[in-house]
Protein backbone atom coordinates (compact mmCIF):
# COMPACT_ATOMS: atom_id res chain seq x y z
CA UNK A 1 0.00 0.00 0.00
CA UNK A 2 2.77 2.49 0.94
CA UNK A 3 4.50 1.81 -2.38
CA UNK A 4 1.32 2.60 -4.30
CA UNK A 5 0.80 5.83 -2.35
CA UNK A 6 4.41 6.85 -2.91
CA UNK A 7 4.09 6.12 -6.65
CA UNK A 8 0.94 8.25 -6.92
CA UNK A 9 2.61 11.14 -5.12
CA UNK A 10 5.75 10.76 -7.22
CA UNK A 11 3.68 11.16 -10.40
CA UNK A 12 2.42 14.51 -9.08
CA UNK A 13 5.89 15.53 -7.89
CA UNK A 14 7.34 15.04 -11.37
CA UNK A 15 5.38 18.09 -12.53
CA UNK A 16 6.19 20.14 -9.41
CA UNK A 17 9.98 20.00 -9.14
CA UNK A 18 9.78 17.08 -6.71
CA UNK A 19 7.20 18.70 -4.41
CA UNK A 20 3.84 17.39 -3.23
CA UNK A 21 1.34 18.99 -0.90
CA UNK A 22 -1.30 17.83 1.51
CA UNK A 23 -3.75 19.28 -1.01
CA UNK A 24 -2.31 16.98 -3.69
CA UNK A 25 -2.71 14.01 -1.35
CA UNK A 26 -6.36 14.85 -0.70
CA UNK A 27 -6.97 15.20 -4.45
CA UNK A 28 -5.61 11.66 -4.83
CA UNK A 29 -7.82 10.47 -1.97
CA UNK A 30 -4.74 9.80 0.16
CA UNK A 31 -4.97 10.51 3.89
CA UNK A 32 -2.53 13.34 4.69
CA UNK A 33 -1.21 11.25 7.59
CA UNK A 34 0.56 9.17 4.93
CA UNK A 35 2.75 12.17 4.06
CA UNK A 36 4.01 12.27 7.64
CA UNK A 37 4.69 8.54 7.55
CA UNK A 38 6.68 8.88 4.32
CA UNK A 39 8.61 11.78 5.84
CA UNK A 40 9.35 9.73 8.97
CA UNK A 41 10.77 6.96 6.74
CA UNK A 42 12.92 9.45 4.80
CA UNK A 43 10.95 9.07 1.58
CA UNK A 44 9.78 12.69 1.81
CA UNK A 45 11.16 15.82 3.47
CA UNK A 46 8.81 18.32 5.05
CA UNK A 47 9.81 21.70 3.63
CA UNK A 48 6.90 23.92 4.62
CA UNK A 49 3.35 24.03 5.91
CA UNK A 50 1.68 21.14 4.08
CA UNK A 51 4.52 20.92 1.53
CA UNK A 52 6.86 17.97 1.13
CA UNK A 53 9.69 17.14 -1.28
CA UNK A 54 11.05 13.89 -2.60
CA UNK A 55 14.77 14.02 -1.73
CA UNK A 56 15.63 11.81 -4.71
CA UNK A 57 14.35 14.46 -7.14
CA UNK A 58 17.24 16.60 -8.43
CA UNK A 59 17.45 20.09 -6.95
CA UNK A 60 17.25 22.97 -9.45
CA UNK A 61 17.61 26.75 -9.28
CA UNK A 62 13.85 27.04 -9.83
CA UNK A 63 12.89 25.00 -6.74
CA UNK A 64 12.34 28.06 -4.51
CA UNK A 65 9.86 29.47 -7.02
CA UNK A 66 7.77 26.29 -7.21
CA UNK A 67 7.90 26.04 -3.43
CA UNK A 68 6.59 29.61 -3.17
CA UNK A 69 3.53 28.90 -5.29
CA UNK A 70 2.82 25.67 -3.40
CA UNK A 71 3.30 27.44 -0.06
CA UNK A 72 0.52 29.80 -1.16
CA UNK A 73 -1.82 26.83 -1.36
CA UNK A 74 -2.17 26.89 -5.12
CA UNK A 75 -3.50 30.46 -5.06
CA UNK A 76 -0.28 32.33 -5.78
CA UNK A 77 1.45 33.07 -9.06
CA UNK A 78 4.93 34.47 -9.47
CA UNK A 79 4.75 38.15 -10.36
CA UNK A 80 6.26 41.62 -10.35
CA UNK A 81 10.09 41.89 -10.23
CA UNK A 82 10.42 38.12 -9.87
CA UNK A 83 9.10 37.65 -13.41
CA UNK A 84 11.30 40.42 -14.79
CA UNK A 85 14.26 38.63 -13.21
CA UNK A 86 13.32 35.12 -14.38
CA UNK A 87 12.80 36.30 -17.96
CA UNK A 88 16.05 38.29 -17.69
CA UNK A 89 14.28 41.48 -18.74
CA UNK A 90 16.67 43.78 -16.97
CA UNK A 91 19.00 44.29 -14.09
CA UNK A 92 16.40 43.71 -11.40
CA UNK A 93 17.43 41.41 -8.59
CA UNK A 94 14.61 41.10 -6.06
CA UNK A 95 15.66 40.08 -2.56
CA UNK A 96 12.40 38.16 -2.10
CA UNK A 97 10.09 36.20 -4.36
CA UNK A 98 7.07 38.24 -5.44
CA UNK A 99 3.69 36.53 -5.76
CA UNK A 100 0.20 37.72 -6.49
CA UNK A 101 -2.78 36.11 -4.79
CA UNK A 102 -6.47 36.86 -5.37
CA UNK A 103 -7.95 39.77 -3.42
CA UNK A 104 -9.69 38.59 -0.31
CA UNK A 105 -7.59 35.41 -0.06
CA UNK A 106 -5.65 35.28 3.18
CA UNK A 107 -2.53 33.28 3.79
CA UNK A 108 -2.34 32.04 7.36
CA UNK A 109 0.81 30.02 7.50
CA UNK A 110 4.39 30.37 8.58
CA UNK A 111 7.22 30.73 6.09
CA UNK A 112 6.05 33.86 4.33
CA UNK A 113 9.08 35.92 5.31
CA UNK A 114 10.74 34.83 2.05
CA UNK A 115 7.97 36.31 -0.08
CA UNK A 116 6.39 39.62 -1.00
CA UNK A 117 2.65 39.03 -1.36
CA UNK A 118 0.58 41.25 -3.63
CA UNK A 119 -3.21 41.05 -3.82
CA UNK A 120 -4.99 41.42 -7.16
CA UNK A 121 -7.65 39.64 -9.14
CA UNK A 122 -5.91 38.60 -12.34
CA UNK A 123 -7.65 37.74 -15.59
CA UNK A 124 -6.90 34.37 -17.19
CA UNK A 125 -4.95 36.05 -20.00
CA UNK A 126 -2.61 37.64 -17.43
CA UNK A 127 -1.49 34.25 -16.11
CA UNK A 128 0.79 31.75 -17.77
CA UNK A 129 3.67 29.48 -16.87
CA UNK A 130 7.39 29.92 -16.45
CA UNK A 131 9.14 26.56 -16.74
CA UNK A 132 6.04 24.80 -15.39
CA UNK A 133 5.49 27.26 -12.52
CA UNK A 134 2.35 29.44 -12.38
CA UNK A 135 3.35 33.00 -13.24
CA UNK A 136 2.01 36.22 -14.64
CA UNK A 137 2.89 37.01 -18.23
CA UNK A 138 5.86 39.30 -18.91
CA UNK A 139 3.42 42.01 -20.06
CA UNK A 140 1.55 41.78 -16.77
CA UNK A 141 4.80 41.90 -14.78
CA UNK A 142 5.83 45.07 -16.61
CA UNK A 143 2.40 46.56 -15.93
CA UNK A 144 2.72 45.64 -12.23
CA UNK A 145 6.16 47.21 -11.85
CA UNK A 146 6.25 50.12 -14.29
CA UNK A 147 5.55 52.77 -11.64
CA UNK A 148 7.47 51.19 -8.74
CA UNK A 149 10.67 50.07 -10.46
CA UNK A 150 13.25 52.76 -11.30
CA UNK A 151 12.35 54.15 -14.73
CA UNK A 152 15.61 53.07 -16.39
CA UNK A 153 14.97 49.47 -15.29
CA UNK A 154 11.33 49.60 -16.39
CA UNK A 155 12.40 50.99 -19.79
CA UNK A 156 15.02 48.25 -20.07
CA UNK A 157 12.38 45.59 -19.33
CA UNK A 158 10.02 47.01 -21.94
CA UNK A 159 12.67 47.06 -24.66
CA UNK A 160 14.02 43.58 -23.86
CA UNK A 161 10.52 42.10 -23.73
CA UNK A 162 9.71 43.64 -27.11
CA UNK A 163 13.03 42.58 -28.67
CA UNK A 164 12.41 38.99 -27.55
CA UNK A 165 8.81 38.93 -28.79
CA UNK A 166 7.29 38.74 -25.31
CA UNK A 167 5.23 41.88 -25.88
CA UNK A 168 3.97 43.38 -29.12
CA UNK A 169 4.72 46.85 -30.50
CA UNK A 170 1.42 48.25 -29.25
CA UNK A 171 2.20 47.17 -25.67
CA UNK A 172 5.75 48.50 -25.94
CA UNK A 173 4.52 51.90 -27.09
CA UNK A 174 1.85 52.00 -24.37
CA UNK A 175 4.38 51.19 -21.64
CA UNK A 176 6.91 53.72 -22.96
CA UNK A 177 4.18 56.37 -23.07
CA UNK A 178 3.31 55.59 -19.43
CA UNK A 179 6.96 55.99 -18.48
CA UNK A 180 7.24 59.31 -20.31
CA UNK A 181 4.05 60.61 -18.71
CA UNK A 182 5.34 59.74 -15.24
CA UNK A 183 8.58 61.71 -15.61
N, C-alpha and C positions, 0 to 999 in steps of 0.2 A: 504494500500500500504506500509506504513512504517513498519508494522509488517512482511510483506513478505520479504522486504529488510533486515530487522534485522535477520530474520530466515535464509536467504541465507548466510549472513555474518557469523552468528553463526556457521553454518555448516563448513565453512572454518576455523574459529577460533578454532574449536575443535581439528584440526590437527596441530595447530600452537600456542599452549599454551595460547590460548585466544586472540591472536593477529590477526588483519586483516590489509591489506594495501590498499592504493589507487589503486595499481596494481591489487590486488584481486578484488576490486570493478569493475574496468574496465573489467576484465576477465568475470565477471558475468553480464556485460552490465548494471551496476549500475552507475549512475552519481556520481562522487566523492563528489559532493556537499552534497549528502545524508550522508556521513560520518560526515561532520561538523554538520549537523542537529542532528544526533544521539548523537554526543558529547555534543552539546548544551543542549540536553534533559537529559544528564547523562547516556545514554545507552552505550556510548563509552567514553574512555579517550584518548586524544591525547598524545602519549608518544614519538613521534619523527617525523621527516620529512616524512609525508605520512604513518605513522604507528599509529594504534589505538589499544586499548585493551578493551575487555569487562570486566568491573570491577567485574562482578559476577563470572568470571572464577577464580578458586583457584590459588593463587600465588604459584610458586614452586621455588626451588633453580636454576632450569635450565632456568627460564625466561630470564635472561640477555643474555644468549647464543642464544636463538631463536630471541630475539630482535636484536642482532648484525647482524645475517644473513639477517633479514628482512630490517634492516637499510641499508644494502649494496644493496638493490634493487633486491634481489634474485640472485646476482652474487657472493656472498661471501660464503665460507665454513670455518668452524672452522678448525684451523690448529696449527702447531708448538707446543709450550709448553702448549697451552690450551688443546690439545688432550691428551698429556702426563698426564696432571693433571686430566682431566675428567675420563680417564681410570685408574687412580691411578697407573701409571707406574713408579713412583718415587717421590722424594721429591721436585719436581718443584712446584712453587707457583707463577704463573705469575701475575703481578700487573694489567695487561690489558688483554683483550680478543684478541687473535691472530686470524686473518682471512686471507685467501688467495683469491684474486680476479684474474680474467684473465688479462694477460698482455694487455696493451692498454686500459683497462677499467678504466675510471676515476670516482671517487666518488666526487660529488660536493654538499655536504650537510653538515649541521651542526650536531654536536653530535659525531663526530669521535674521540674526545679526549679520549674516553674510550677504543679505539681499537688500535691495531698494525696491519697495513695493509701490507701484502706481495703480490707481483705480480708474478704470475707464471701461465703458461698454464698447467693445470693438465689433465691427461688422465682419462677416465671414471673409470678405475680399481683403481685409486688412491682416489676416492671419495666414501663415503658411508654415513651412518647415525649414529648418536649417540643419542639414545632416541628420534628419530624423527626429529633431527636437522641435516641439511647438514654438513658433516665433512669429513676431510681426514681420510684415514685408519690409524690405529696405525703404520703400517710399513712406510707409507708416512710421518707421524709426526716424527718418529725416523730419517728418512732420512733427513728431513728438519732441524732437530736440532742437529744432531750428531756432527757437527763441531762448533757449537755456544754455546751449553750447556756444562757446566763443565764435563770433561770426566767421573768422578765418577757417575754423574747423568745420563749421556748418557748410560753408561754401565749398571746401575741399570734398566733403561727403557728397554734396550735390553733383559736382563735376565728375567724381570717380564713379558714382552710381550711374550717371548718364553714359559715360565712356564705356562702361562694362555692360550696358544694356539692361540695367536693373530698374531704371526709370526712363520714361519716354521724354521727348523734347518738350512737350507741353508741361509735364511735371517739373522738369528742370527749370523752365522759364518762370513758372509760378513760384517755385521755391526761391529763385534768385530775386524775383520781384519782392517777395516777402522780406528777404534779407536787406535789400536796398531801402525798402520803406521803413525798416526798423532802425536804420542808421542815420 
